Amino acid sequence: MRRFLVLSTIIGMTIAGGAVATAPLWAQGQPSAPPGKRDAALVKSGTYEADPHHTLVEWQVDHMGFSPYFGLFGDITGTLQLDPKAPENAKVSVTIPVAKVTTASPGLTEHLLRGPKEAGGKADFFGPSPAAATFVSTEVRRKGADEAEVTGNLTLNGVTKPVTLSARFYGAGPVPAQMGGGENVGFEATTKISRSAFGIGFGVPMVSDEVQLKIAAAFIKK
């Protein structure tokens, strides 16, 4: 019986030790609180790069008046130039890979990227090889302590139109070294666009012309 208890203890310690050894570095000695805070004093001046893993654009349309339907654009790249002492001088430029659009329905995703039904025709939505969309800011206007209107040029489906985002500062702070390190800053923003204005009018009005956009933007200081 004693040998059994000793053996069980050794096995248990070995398994536990292996679990610690194989756990992600960020999980070992994990901080007791998130490093990011909604505190403008933590924002560092400089040039940031968009975090493609944590920057998302959610689009939502009305489906036949029965329900909302949404999908996502991810893997977004770009830069942000930011001075917390003069946020109105901020400049942001991002690229959104339309070809990587994601929905919960494989059939719908395929339809969004389907080519025209007839040779020389027009695709219903984006088509099989859509160019990436871009947003380049032209003006930033402060609307409060942590809010701003960001106006810029959105290029989608080969059409460029001015768009204004209602943006809000979400959080900033240093990332622990075991999680990659660096200074991070994040924002959330919303806006609405008319998809037909960008030449994507298939299904209107059964599928709404108005598209609501919700943006989660994370940036890492270079």
C-alpha positions in Angstrom: 0.0 0.0 0.0 2.8 2.4 0.9 4.6 1.7 -2.4 1.3 2.4 -4.2 1.0 5.8 -2.5 4.6 6.8 -3.2 4.2 5.8 -6.9 0.9 7.7 -7.2 2.6 10.8 -5.7 5.5 10.6 -8.1 3.2 10.1 -11.1 1.0 13.1 -9.9 4.0 15.3 -9.5 5.3 14.3 -13.0 2.0 15.1 -14.7 1.7 18.4 -12.9 5.2 19.4 -13.7 4.7 18.5 -17.4 1.5 20.5 -17.4 3.4 23.6 -16.2 6.2 23.0 -18.6 3.9 22.7 -21.6 1.6 25.5 -20.6 1.9 28.8 -22.7 4.3 31.2 -21.2 1.6 33.8 -20.7 -0.3 31.3 -18.5 2.7 30.8 -16.2 2.8 33.6 -13.6 -0.3 35.2 -15.2 -1.0 38.8 -14.0 -3.8 39.2 -11.5 -5.5 41.9 -13.7 -5.6 42.8 -17.4 -2.7 45.1 -18.4 -4.9 47.4 -20.5 -6.9 50.2 -18.9 -9.2 52.9 -20.1 -6.7 55.5 -19.0 -5.4 58.1 -21.5 -2.3 58.6 -19.4 -1.1 55.2 -20.5 -1.1 56.1 -24.2 2.4 56.5 -25.6 3.1 58.8 -28.5 4.4 57.3 -31.7 3.6 55.0 -34.7 1.6 51.9 -34.1 0.9 48.9 -36.3 -2.5 47.3 -36.5 -2.7 43.9 -34.6 -4.1 41.6 -37.4 -5.1 39.0 -34.8 -7.3 41.3 -32.7 -8.6 43.9 -35.2 -12.0 43.1 -36.7 -14.7 44.7 -38.7 -18.2 43.3 -38.1 -20.7 44.1 -40.8 -24.5 43.7 -40.3 -27.4 43.8 -42.7 -31.1 43.4 -42.3 -32.3 40.1 -43.9 -35.8 40.5 -45.4 -37.0 42.3 -42.3 -36.9 39.1 -40.3 -33.6 39.2 -38.6 -30.1 40.9 -38.6 -27.3 39.0 -40.2 -23.6 39.7 -39.6 -20.2 38.6 -40.7 -16.6 39.6 -40.2 -13.5 40.9 -41.9 -10.2 40.2 -40.1 -6.5 39.9 -40.7 -6.4 43.7 -41.0 -3.1 45.6 -41.4 -2.2 49.2 -41.2 -0.7 52.0 -39.1 -1.7 54.6 -36.6 0.2 57.8 -35.8 -0.8 59.1 -32.4 0.1 61.8 -30.0 -2.0 61.7 -26.9 -1.4 65.5 -26.3 -2.9 66.2 -29.7 -5.3 63.4 -30.7 -6.8 65.6 -33.4 -3.6 65.1 -35.3 -3.9 61.3 -35.3 -3.7 59.6 -38.7 -4.8 56.0 -39.4 -4.5 53.9 -42.5 -5.7 50.3 -42.7 -6.2 47.6 -45.3 -9.0 45.1 -45.1 -8.7 41.8 -47.1 -12.2 41.5 -48.5 -11.3 38.0 -49.9 -11.1 36.7 -46.3 -14.7 37.6 -45.4 -16.1 35.2 -42.9 -19.7 34.2 -42.1 -21.3 31.4 -40.1 -22.7 29.9 -43.3 -20.2 28.3 -45.8 -22.9 28.7 -48.5 -23.3 32.4 -47.9 -19.5 32.9 -47.8 -19.2 31.1 -51.1 -22.0 33.4 -52.6 -20.2 36.5 -51.4 -17.1 35.4 -53.3 -18.8 33.8 -56.3 -18.1 35.0 -59.8 -20.7 36.3 -62.3 -23.2 33.7 -63.5 -22.5 34.6 -67.1 -19.2 35.4 -68.8 -18.6 39.1 -68.7 -21.3 39.6 -66.2 -21.2 41.3 -62.7 -20.8 39.3 -59.5 -23.6 39.5 -57.0 -21.4 40.7 -54.2 -17.6 40.8 -54.1 -16.6 38.3 -56.7 -13.9 35.6 -56.6 -10.8 37.9 -56.4 -11.9 41.1 -54.7 -9.4 43.9 -54.1 -8.7 44.7 -50.5 -10.6 47.6 -49.0 -8.8 50.6 -47.5 -9.6 53.3 -45.0 -7.4 56.4 -44.8 -8.3 59.1 -42.3 -8.5 62.8 -43.4 -9.7 64.4 -40.2 -10.1 63.7 -36.5 -12.5 65.7 -34.3 -12.6 65.3 -30.6 -16.1 64.8 -29.2 -15.3 64.2 -25.5 -12.6 62.9 -23.1 -12.4 59.6 -24.9 -14.5 59.9 -28.1 -13.9 61.3 -31.5 -15.2 61.5 -35.1 -12.7 60.1 -37.6 -13.5 61.0 -41.2 -11.6 59.3 -44.0 -11.8 57.8 -47.5 -13.2 54.3 -47.7 -12.3 52.4 -50.9 -14.4 49.3 -51.5 -15.1 47.4 -54.7 -13.1 50.0 -56.6 -15.2 52.9 -55.4 -14.0 55.6 -52.9 -16.4 57.5 -50.6 -16.0 59.6 -47.5 -17.0 57.8 -44.3 -17.1 59.1 -40.7 -16.5 56.8 -37.8 -17.7 57.4 -34.3 -14.7 56.2 -32.3 -14.1 55.6 -28.7 -10.8 55.0 -26.8 -11.0 51.5 -25.3 -7.7 50.9 -23.5 -3.9 51.2 -23.4 -0.9 49.9 -21.5 2.2 47.8 -21.7 1.8 44.1 -22.5 3.7 41.7 -20.2 7.0 40.4 -21.8 5.7 36.7 -21.6 2.8 37.7 -23.8 4.9 39.5 -26.4 5.7 42.8 -24.8 5.2 46.3 -26.3 2.8 49.2 -25.8 -0.8 48.6 -27.0 -3.7 50.9 -27.6 -7.2 50.0 -28.7 -10.4 51.6 -29.9 -13.9 50.7 -30.9 -15.9 52.5 -33.6 -19.2 52.3 -35.5 -20.5 53.7 -38.7 -23.1 53.0 -41.5 -22.6 52.8 -45.2 -24.8 52.3 -48.3 -23.5 49.2 -50.1 -25.1 50.2 -53.3 -23.0 53.4 -53.3 -20.0 51.1 -53.6 -21.6 49.1 -56.5 -22.8 46.2 -54.4 -26.5 46.5 -54.7 -27.6 42.9 -55.2 -30.7 41.9 -53.3 -31.8 45.4 -52.2 -34.3 45.9 -50.5 -34.7 42.2 -49.5 -31.3 42.5 -48.0 -30.8 46.0 -46.7 -28.8 48.6 -48.6 -27.6 50.0 -45.2 -24.7 48.1 -43.7 -23.8 48.7 -40.1 -20.1 48.5 -39.3 -18.7 47.8 -35.8 -14.9 48.0 -35.5 -12.6 46.6 -32.9 -9.1 48.1 -33.5 -6.0 47.0 -31.7 -2.6 48.6 -32.3 0.9 47.7 -31.2 3.7 50.4 -30.9 6.6 49.8 -33.3 
